[in-house]
Amino acid sequence: PHMTTGMSSTLARLGASTSLPPGTKIQAFWPELTPDVSSVTVSLKTPDGRLQVLLLVRDVIPEWPTPYILRQPLTVKDGGELSVAYGLNAAPSADVSRLKFTVSTLPPAAPARR
């Protein structure tokens, strides 16, 4: 399945998050890039409070949009919160509140049958 999350804006940053159930496997993500976006960060916060940065792009080149496909799916063992944060140019020219962030995941594996 694919999850697409809309954004909410605060000054020169824009962010959103979604909860992932235990056992979810993250395969890829694709942040939408426009000339108004200057940076993008994707992170995973685990239930015990650890924060893992999965992607940090400081100087976005909007002419080179790309999906980020993980070499091996990342299993979110205990569940967590997947977040994206966009850094915006000082005076965005478009309605950046409509930026999208798409995540490709595999659902948790079903328990083995005996």
N, C-alpha and C positions, 0 to 999 in steps of 0.2 A: 504494500500500500504506500501511497504518497500522502504526505501531510503538507498543506500549504497554509501558512499562518499570516494573517494581515498584521499590520504594524500600528503602533500608536506613537505619537511624536512628542518630544520634550526638548525645546530649544534646538541645539545643533546635534542632538543624538536621537536616534530612533531605535526602538527595540521591541522584541516580543519573545515569548517563551511558551513552551508546551511541555506537559508532563509525559514521561515515557514509563510504561509499566515494566516491572522486573523482567529480565530476559529479552527485551527488545534488542534487535541488532540494527545498528545504523550502517547503511551501505554507502550513502552518498548524500550530499546536500548541494543546493544551487541557490546562492543569493542573487537576487536581481540587482543589476548594477545600472546606474544612470550617471550622467555627468554631475549630478548633485551629490553623489556618494564619494566620500574621500577615503573611507576605511570600512572594514567589516571584520567583526569578531564573532566566532561561533564557539560556545562553551557548553560544558555539561556539568551540572551541580548534582552531586550524589546526596542521598539522604543523610549521610554523616557530615555534610558540609564541605566536602572536598570539591574544588573547582578545577576542571581539566579544560584547558583551551585546546580546541580541536582545529581551529583555523584563525589566523591573524593576518590580514592583508592591510598594510598601512597606506600604500599608494595605489589605489584602485585605478585600473585602466578600463573604463567602461566599454571601449571598443573591443575588448577581449573577454566577453562573458564566458564563463566556463563552469561546468559542474565539477565538483570536487568528489571524486570517487575514491573511497578508501581501498587500499590494497587488499585488506582483509576486513570484513565487517567488524565493527566495534560492538561487543555485547555489553549492554547496560545491565549488569548482573542484578543489582538491587533496585533498579529503577532510578529515575532522576528527572531533572528539569533541563531540557535543551533550550538554550537561548541564543539569539542573534542580536547583535548591536551594530547599527550603522553609524559611522561618523559622517556628518554632512558638511558641505561647504557652508561658509558663513551666511550666505543668502540664497537658499535653494530657489531655483527658478520654476520648479514644477511642484505638483501636489505629491510630495514624497510619502505622505501617509498611506499611499496605496502600493508601496513597494512590497514585493512578495519574497518569501523564503521557502523553498521546497526541500523536503527531506524524504529520502527513500529509506524505508525500514522493512525489516522482516519481523513478523509477530513473534512473541515468545514461543518456544518449542512446546508441543504438547507433551504431557508426562508419558513416559514409556509404559506400554501395556505389559502386564505380566501374564 
